[in-house]
Amino acid sequence: MGVPPASAADRALTRPRRRPLAALAAVLALVAVGAAMLVTLATPTPRPADAPADEFSAGRAYRTVQTVAARPHPAGSAANDQVREHLVGALRGLGLQTEVQDTVAPEAGQLSGAAGGATFARVRNVVARLPGTASTGRVFLVAHYDSVQTGPGGNDDAAGTSTVLEVARALAAGPRPRNDVVFVLTDAEEACLCGASAFAASHPLAADGGVVLNLEARGATGPVIMFETSRNNAGLVAAFGRGAPHPVGTSFAVEIYRALPNDTDFTAFLDHDFVGLNSAYIDGGAIYHTPLDTPAAMDRGSLQMHGDNALGLAREFGRTDLTALKSGHDAAYFPVPGGLVRYPGWLTWPLAALAVLGVLALGWLVRRTGRAGTGRLFAGFGLALVPIVVAPLAAQLLWAGITALRPGYAELLDPYRPVWYRLAVVALAAAILLAWYALARRWAGPAALAVGGLGWLALLGVVLAALVPGGAYLATLPALAGALAGLVALRTRIDGPWPVLAVALAGAVAVVILLPTVVLLFPALGMAMGGVAALFAVLLGLAALPVLDLLHPAAGGQRGLVAGRARRLGALPAVAAALAATVFAGVGLAVDRFDAAHPVPTHLMYALDADTGTARWISREADPQPWTDGYVDGPAGVDGFPGLGDADLRGGPAPAADLPAPTVQVLADTNAGGLRTLRLRLLPQRTVRLATLHVDATTAEVTRAEVAGREVPVGRQPTVEEASSDRWGFGIVFHAPPSEGVEITLTVRPRAGQVALRAMDASDGLEALPGFRKRPAAVGVVGSHTSEMLAVARTYPF
């Protein structure tokens, strides 16, 4: 038998005598709290260049941005040399001990690179030191000064580089800190994190570890988020809350980032047991790694926020006893107006248990007071799952429809103007939640639905406590606040002010905790994962159901025309939200069109096989744009170019350019015990960004390898059978190769008469190639490390 509709008795947790006035007051209170949270996430006003010397000035720092990001400057380029000279001069001009660390370094983390080999780079880090008065350790301010090959890096990472210089100026101009402060501007971050790896592994100043403050940007605007920490971060987070003037950061972001495959220079420091914090602003991701990442694209408010926090944290850690910094646990934390809420991570499970017990107690009291029976409570719990599932699915379907109309979005982290689409997703989630509530409220009753929504929050809190403990607060605290509010409401005079006040306070807790999560998830994950933001928007709505209920007529008792009028009034919010979602999506499509200032991204490479004299165009676009379609005509492999990776690619024939292939010179060739040792020099014959050398696994198995005198773990090599289908075995990828080439020593077990080696090098820029047609104004370059790459390869048998 089904559960009958709610009876004439009022089934809500509150029944104010002046319902419209109570609804207005409660909703306005939540709106005010939401506005305060949005202000908390806002960037500060940029300070001018004539700001006091002891303050961070975005105006002063922006001058460095303009110098650093005047043009693309990838590691090893002449432009990068000029940037480095400017940085060295600026730091020495502050009176700081400054040096350039010039070395060959492996990729951060494991020694694995493209195509099953090892990645290296020649790096030149800029390192300066401000000695402390009674140092208990070292504080490292870190940013990378190189850019990608496709863009000048106005934000990524001229923002971080200029911030480090401006912080260095402010610290040098004031009283010396207690602890040493070291300014590290790394090279080759974009290529392989090799500069940070070199500093953390081998620089004398890094020998004893310390606190790292890494400064990044993955976009052009938005608040600076402290999104990553080292393990056992309670002491670090406490210092962050004290020292950062704008402490935007959540333990949920830390958990998510730890689970993702993304890396920054901070990764290299963590690999060498440093502690610290990683910060970046991430909105405006459409320009990330593209030619549009210019100084003009930068939001100077974001730069000011970067600098305020970096300077505040440098001073905080500069006066802290760093020997007492480590703690044995992670903290849970999130921003609130005026600061940061934090508590020990060991409270995660007790709070999750309290939330579950609180919801169970509320359910028991709801049943005992006659507002819902057992069956109706279970029905409310089951029904509450509907918007949790439907809203994220609807958001994903909405974006699928938009990308079908605007396929160029597939190659962007986010649209150029994403705000309208984000509003559409939130409005769609609201429409689904409101429609669900209008339909389910009369049948199940508002009390049962409120308990059901809190039940799912409490259950999710348990799941998060088990899987991502730092994110459990997102569900646990709203569930606990809602349960306590419900208990208060049912234990006080139901038509008095206290029940409304209690549920409004619980709703405010949900807004403080979940609204920033919704706002920050959009730029963090992009519109392609807008369903995640929709999920948290629904959770916010479920936590605020008792306030939402005030917008409806009193539950139960309506008959005939009165009941019909009540249902129509209850449906109005859902209809309005659905209409808003449609309008927002339509406006997004109307205003976010591709044009010369916001070009559609395209990806194209050129590969020349010097053995056969043939060439081809290659693109990673799964559904090529019309411009790209003029070069590629179907799927293409890159068997002869193992340095390009093994992603699904499309290709087409290209005219062969007159370009020299890299050479492989034999410096020594010896045999002993069935093994052959080849000492080689890989030497590009033109100015290139990287060079690779791979061994044909059908001809030899590599047992040992060295690059520039550094031994490289070779790992498992393909068997003869495996090599027949996957020809290329061990390989070396070397970024920013020096003009004299790279010395590589290989010890191999031959499988054929000759050992075959495949050498490839790659430069950037396709404009001078035969057959290349200039992009129209509204066609741009996708932000990737292979866009506009020109590769030449040759096989050498020895």
N, C-alpha and C positions, 0 to 999 in steps of 0.2 A: 504493500500500500504506500502511496505517496504521502508526503507531509502536507497537510492542509495549509491554506494561506493563513497569515497572521490574523488573530482574532481582534476584537474591538479594543482590547487593552493596548496601551501604548507600549511598544516593544523597544524603544530607544533607551540609551543610557542616560539621556537628559530630557527634560520636558519643561523648558523655561516658559514662564507665563507670557512673556513678550518675545515670542519666537523670532519674528523678523529682526527685532533690535539685537537679540542675542547672536543671531547669525551674522549680522553686519559687524558687530563688535569682534566676534571670533575671527571672521575672515580678514578684517582689517588688521588685526593683531598678527596673523600669520603672514600677511603681505608685508607688514612692517619688518618682521623678522627676516623674511626673504630678502627684502631690500637691503637690510643691514649686512646680510651674508654676501650679497653681490658687491656691496661697497668694499667688503673685506677682500674680495678677489680683484678689485680694481687696481690699476697701476698708479703710482704717485705722479705728481706733476714734475716734469724734468727740471732740474736746477740749471740755471744759466752758467756760462763760462766764467763769470765773475763771482761765483759762489765762494763762501769762506774756504780757506785753504784746508781746514780739517774736515770738510764735508766732501761727499762724492758729488761730482757734477757731470750730468749726462752731456751738457754742452761741451765740456772739456774732453770727455771720453769720445764724443762723436768725431772730433778731429782725428783721433787715431783710427776710428772706423773708416773714415774716408781715405786715409793713407793705406791702411792694410788691405782694404777691399777695392782698391782702384781697378783691379782686373783679376782674372783667375790666376791663382798662384799655387798649383799643386806641388807636392814635395819634389825637389830636384829641379824645378824650373828656375829660369833666370828671374822671373817675377818674385818667386819665393825668396831668392837670395836678397833681393832689394828690400823685401819686407823684413827679413831677419836683420839686415844692417840697420834699418830704422829702429827696430826694437832694442837692439844692443845699445845704440847711441842714446836712446831715450832713458834706458835704465841706468846707464853709466852717468848720464847727465843728472840723475837724482843722487849721485854719490854712492850707489850700491855696487858691491862686489859682483861683477857680471862676467860670465864666460859662455862659450859655445861648446857644448858637448857634441863632438863629431865622431860618430861611430856607426858600425853596422849592427842592426838589431833584428831579432825575430819578431814575428807577430805576437801580440799579447795572448795569454792563455796557452793552449796547446800548440805545438809547432805543426799546425796543419793549415794548408792553404788551398788554392784552387786545384782541382784535378788531382787530389790525393797526394799532394806534395807539401813543401814547407815554404812559408812566406817570409821574406826578409826585406829590409830597406836600409839604405844609407840615410841616416837621420842627423840633423843638426839642431839640437835643443838649445834654447836660450835660457840660462839659469842665473838668477840674481839672488843675493842674500842680504837680509837686514838682520844683523846680530842682535840678540836679546840681551837684556841686562843681567839676568840670572836664569838662564834657560833650563826648563825642565823637559824639553823636547822641541820638535820642530813642527811648524804649521806650514803647509804647502798650498799656495794658491796656484791652480793649474788651469790652463786653457790651451787649445792648439791654434797655431798661427797659419797652418796650411789650409787650402781650400780644395774643393773638388775641381776637376778639370772643366766642368760645364758652367761654373758660376764663380763670381768673385768672393762669395762667402761674407756678404755684408753682415749677416746675422750669425751664420755658422762658419767660423767662430770669431769673426772680428768683434762681436759683442763681448765674448769672454776675454779675448786678448786685450781689448781696450779697457775693460773693467779691471783686469789685473794691473795694467799700467797706472790707471787712475788711483786704485787702492794703494799701490806702491808709493805714488806721489804723496797721498794723504798721510800714510804712515811715516814716510821719511820726513815729512814736514812737522810732525808732532812728536810727543814724547815716545821714546823707544819702548816697545813692548817687553814684557818679561821674557818671553820665549822667542827663539829665532823664527823669523818668517822668511820662507823661501818662495820666490816667484819662478814658476816653471812654465815656459811657453814651448810646447812640444811640437815636433815635426811629424809628418806622415801619419797623423791620426786618421785621415780619410782613407788612406791606403790600407793600413793594417794595424793601427794603434802602436806602431813600432817605436815611435819616439817616447811615449810613456813607458813602454816596456823597457827600453834602454835605460831611461832614468831610474825607474824603480829597481831594476835588477843590478845596475853597475855603478851608478853615480855615488861618490863618497858621501854626499849629503843625505842620501836615501838609506844609508847603511843601517841606521837605527830605527827606521820607520818614522811614524808621526801621523799627524792629522791632515788629511787631504780635503780641500774644498775645490771641487771640479766645477767649472762654469761652462755651460753649453747653451745652444739654441737650436730648436728644430722647427723653425717657423719665423714669423716676423713680428708677433705681438702677443699679448696676453700676460697673465701674471707669471712670475717666476715661481716654479714649483720645485720644492726639494723632494725629488722623486726616488732617490736611492740612497741607502746607507750601508755601512758595513754591518756585520752581524753584532748582536749584543749591543744595541744602539741606545740604550736608555740614557746613558750619560751624554752622548752626542745630541740626542733629541732635547734633553734639558738645556744644554748650551744653545741649541738652535732657538728654542723658545725664548731664552734670555737675550741672545745677541742679535737676532734678525729683526729689524724693524717691521718687516712684512712677512711673518712666518706662515707662508702657505705651503702645506705639506701634509700628507696623510700616510699612515702606516699601511693602508690598503694599496696605495700607489707603489710602495716599496715591495710589497708582496707580489703584485702583478709584474713589476719590472724584473724581479728575480726569476720569474717563471718564463720570461720572454727571451728570445735569442739575441736581442739587441745588445750592443756593446758601445762604450765610450772609453776615453782614456782612464776613467775611474776603474774600469775592469782590470787594467794592468796593475794598478796600485793594490787592488784587492788581492790579486794573485800573489803579491809579495807581502801580505799581512799588514798593510796599512789600515787605518781606520779613517772614517770621514763621511762627507756628505756630497751628493751630486745634485746639481740644480740646473734648471733650464726653463726658458719659456717656449711654448710649443704650439701656440695658435698661429693661424696663417700658414699652415703647412703646404699650401699649393706651390709656394715658391722654393721650398726646400730643395737644395742641391741643383737649382736651375739658374740660368742666366739672369733671372729676375731677382735673385738674392743680392741686391745692391744696397749700399748705404741708404739710399732714398727710401727703400722699402721698410726700413727699421722704424718701429714704434719706440720713440725715445723714452716714453714712460716705462716700457719694459726694461730698457737699458738702465734707467735710473733705479728701478727696483732691484735689478741684478747688482748694481753697485752699492746701494744702501745695505743690502743683505750681506754682500761679500765683505764690505768694510766693517760692518757690525760684528760679523762672525770672526774676522781676522783679529779684531780687538778682544772679543770674548775669549777665543782660544789663545790669543797672545798673552792673556793674564791668568789663564787657568793652569793649575798644576796638572800637566798632561799625564803624569804617572798615575793619577787617581781617576783617570777618565773612563777606563774600561769597566763595564758592568757585566753581569752574568745573564742578562736577559734583554730581549727586545721590548720596546715600549709600544703601546697603542696610542695613537694621537691623531688629532684632526684640528683644523682651524675654527675659531669662533671669533666674533667681533672683538677686536682688541688683543688677541693673543692666540694661544695654542692650548688645547686641552690634552693632557697626556696622563696615562696611568700605566702601572707595570703590566707587562704582557702576561704574567702569571694569573692576573685577574680575569683573563679571557674566559676560561671555562667556568669559574664561579658565577660570572655575570650571565653567561649563556644559560646555565642551570637556573639561576634566579628568574630569568625571562620566561623560561618554560614553565616554572612553578607559578609565576605570576599570572600567566595566561590561563593555566589550569585552574587557579584559584578564582579568576574572573569568570571563567566558564561555569564553575560550580555555583558562584553567587548569582550569576544570571539565571541559572536553572532554579536555584532556591527561591529567588524573588519572583519567579513566574514569567520572566521575560522571554524565555525560550526553553523548550524541553530538550531532552537528549538528542532526539532525532533531528530537531531543527538546528542544534549546535553542530552536529556532524554535517548536515546539509550546508550550513554556512561555511564550514571549513572546506568542503569540497567545491562549493561555488566560487570561493575566493581564489581558487587556482586558475579559473577561467581568464581573468585579465592578466595574470602573471604569465600565462602562456601566449595568449592571443596578441597582446600589445607588442612584444618583441617581434613576433612573426609578422605582424602587420607592418612594423617599421622596416623590416628587411624587404618585404614585398614592395613597399613604397619606394625604397631606394633602387630596387631592381627595375621598377618601372621607369624611374627617372633616368637611370643609366642606359636603359634601352632607348630613351629619347635623346640622351646626351652621352654617347659612348666614350667620348674623350675623358669623362670622369674616371674611367677605370685605371688610368695611368697617373692619377693624382692622389696624394695623401688625403686631400680634402678639396672641395670646390674653392674657387677664388673668393666667392662671397657665400660662406656657408650658413650665415645666421638664419636666413629664411628657411632653409631646409631643416635646421635644428629646431626651429620653432614649429615647423610642420610635424616633426616626429613627436615633440612634447604634446602638441595639440591632439595628434592622433591617439597617443597613449591616454590622454585625458578623456577623449571622446569614448574610447573603449571602456575605460573605468566608469565613467558617468552613465553610459548606456547600460552597462552590466548592473550597476547599482540601482538604476531606475527600474529595471526589469526584476531583479532579485529581491529588492527591498520589501515589497508587499508580500511576496510569497514566503521568504525566509524570516523577515523581520530584521530591523537594523541592529539589534543587540547581537543576534547570532552572526550576522555578517561582520560586525566589528570584531567579535571574538575570533572568527575564522581568519580575518586578515591578520590579526596579531599572532594567531597561531602559526601562519606561514612565515611571518617575520622571525618568530622565536625558533622555528625549525631551521630556517635558513641560517640563523645565527649559530646553531650547533654545527651545521655543515661547514660554514666558513671557519669556525673555531678549529675544526679538524683539518681542513685543507689549506686555508690561508688565514692564520690566526690574526694577523694584523688588520684584516678586513671584517672581522666578526662584529665590531662595534656598529657597523652600518645597519645590521639587522637587530642585534641584541639590545642596544640602547633604546631605539624607538619602540621595540616590543615591550621592554621593561617599563618605559615611561607610560605607554598606552595602557598596560595592565594596571599599573598603580593608579592612573587617572580613572580608569573604569571602576576600580574598587572604591575610590573616594566618591565617585559619582553615585554609586549604588548605596553607599553608607551615609549619605547626607540627604537633605530634603531635595527631592528630585526636581521640584519646580522652582528651587532657589538658584542663586548665582553660582554656588560652589561647583556643581557638576559641570557647568559650561566653562568655568575658569579652569577646572582640572583638565578637561579634554583639550582646551585651547593650549594649555601649557605643554601637554603631551604632543600636540601637533607642532608646537614651536620647536620642541626637541627634534622631531623628525625633519623639520625644515632645515634646522641648523646642520644636521648631520648629512641629510640626503640631497639637499639642493646643490651644494658645491660639488657633490659627486656627479650629479647629472650634468652640471655645467662643464666640469673638467673632463668627463669621459668623452665628450664629443671631439675636442681637438686631440685627445690622447689616442683614441682609436680610429678616428675618422668616420665619415658618414657611412662607409661600407660596413661598419659594425654599430650603426645607430641603434640597433635593437637592444644593445646592452644598456645604453642610456635610457631607452624606453622602459626597460625592466625596472631600473631604479626609480624612474618617475612613477611607475605603478606602485612600487613599494612605499613611496612617499604618500601616495593617495590612500593606500590601505591603512597606513598608520594614522591618517587624518580622517578616517571615515566618520567618527562621531561629530566632527566639525562639519564635514560634508553633509551629514544628515540634517543639520539645522537648516539647510537650504531647501529641504523638502517639507511638505505638510506633515503634521503629526501622524505617526504610523497608526494604521488600523481605524476601523469605525466608519470609513467613508462608504457611501452607497450611491448608486445611480449617477445622476449628473454631477454630484459633488466628487464622487470617486473618479469619474472620467476627467473632470477638470484637474484634479490633483495629479493624475497620471500624466496629463499633457504638460502641466507645469514642471513635473519632475523630469520630463524628457527634454525640456528646453535647454538645459546646460549641455547635454550630450550633443544635441543638434548644433548648438553654437560652436562647440569644440570641433565637431566634424567639419563644419563650414570653414572654421579658421584653419584647420589642417589643409583643406583644399586650396584656400586662398594663399596660404604661406607657400605651399609647394608651387603653385602657379606663379607667384611673384618671384620665387627663386629661379624658376626656369626663364622668366622674362628678363631678370636683371643680371643673371650670371651667364652671360653669353660669351663665347670665345671671340676675342678680337685681338688687335695688335698689342694692347696692354695686358691681355689675359689670354695668351695663345693656347691652342690645343696642343698637348704634349705628344711628341713623336720620338721614336727610338730608331737609330740607324747606325750600323757599323759597316766597315769595309775590311775584307780579308783577302790577302794576296798570297797564293801558294807559289813560292819561288821555284819549287821543283818542276811544276808543270806550266808556269807562266799564266795560270788562270786566276780569276778573281771573282768575288761575289759580294753582293750586298746582303747584310744580315740584320734582322730586326727581332726583338723579343715581343713585339705587339701580337697578342693572340688574335685580335680582330683589327687588322691594320687600318689606320686612318687613310683617307684618300691620297694624301701626299706620300705616305709610306708605301701604299699599294702600288705606286708607280715604280718601285724598286724591287719588291719581293712578290713572288707568285706562288709560293707553297712552302710546306715544311722543309726544313734544311737541317742537316747535321753539321757538327763542327769537329769531325774526327781529326782533321789535320791541324786543328787549332785547340789543343787541350787547355791552353791557358785561358780560353774564353768560358770555361765551365761546360756544364751539360744540361742547361735549361732548354725547354722547348723553344725552338727558334724557327723563324721563317726566312727564306732566302730567295735570291734571284741573281742571274748573271750580271757581271759588271765588267767594264773595260779594264784591262790590266795596266796598271801604272808602272812607270819606270822607277822602282824603288829598290834599294839594296836590302838584302836580308841580313840578319845578324850573323856573325861568323863564330865558329867554335874552333879555337886553337888548342892543339895538344901540346902541353908543356912537359908532360912526362907520361910514359906508358910502360907499366911493369906487370909481370905475371909471377904468381907464387901460390903453390898449393891449390891449383885449379881456379884461383881468383885473379881477376884482372883489375888493376888500379889505374885509372885515367885521371891525370891532373890537367884541368882544362881552364881555358879562359873564354867566357861568354862575352862577346864584344859587339854591341850594336854599332851599326854603320851610319846612324842618323840620330838626331835628338829625339829621345823617346821617354815615355813616362815609366815604362816597366819592360822587363825582359824575362822570358821563361825558358827553361830547359827541361824536357821530359824524355824519359827512357822508354823505348819501344819494348814492352814486356815480352814480346815474342822472341826478342833477340837476347835478353839478359834479365837477370834478377839482381836488384841492388841489395847489397848486404851492409854497406856503410857509406856515409856521405858527409862531406864538409862543405861549408859555404864561407868564404872569406876567413878560413881558419877556424870556424866554429862548427863543431860536430852537430849533426842533425839526426834525430831519431827517424829511421826510415819506415818503421811499422811493417805491417804485413804486406807482402807483394803478391800480385796476381799469379796464380798457377798458369801453366802452359795452356790448359783448357780455358781458363777464364780470360787469358790474354787474347785468345782467338776472337772473342766478341768485344772485349774492352782492351784495346791495344795499348793504351798509354798507362804505364805504371807510375813509378816514382817521378816526382817533378819538383822543380824549384821555381818560385815566383819571386822576382827581385824588383822592388820599386825604387825609383830614383837611382838607377845604376850610375856609377861614376864614369867619367870619360875613358878611364883606362880599363873598363870592363870589370867583370866579376870572376874571381877565381873559384872554381868548383872542383872538388875531388870526389870521384865515384869509385867505389870498389864493387865489382859486379861478378856474378857467376854467369858466364856466357851460356846461351841456349842456341846460338847459331854461330856461323863463321865470323860475322861482323856484328858489332854492337851499334844499333841505330839510335841516334839522338835527334830529337826534334827541337829546334831553336825558334823562338818567336819573340818579336818585340812589338810594342804598341805605342803609338803617339796619338795625338788628339787633333781633330779638325779635318773635315772632309771637303772643304771648299775648293781646294786646288786639284782634286781628283777628276780624271776624265769621266764624263757622264753625270756628274753631280749637278743637280738643279737647285738653286737657292730656294730656301723655304719662303713661302709667302708671309706677309706680315702677321697673319693670324695663326701661323703654325710655329710652335716652339719646340724646345728640347726637353725631354723628360729628365727628371733628376735621377740619374743613376751613374754608377762608376764605369759603365761601358758605353754610354751615349757618345756618339761622335768619335769612337775609337777606330784607328786605322792600324790594322795588324798585318805583319809580314812574317812568314814562316818558311823554314827550309829544313830538310832532313840531312843529317851528316852521318855516314857510315864509317866506323873505325874498326 
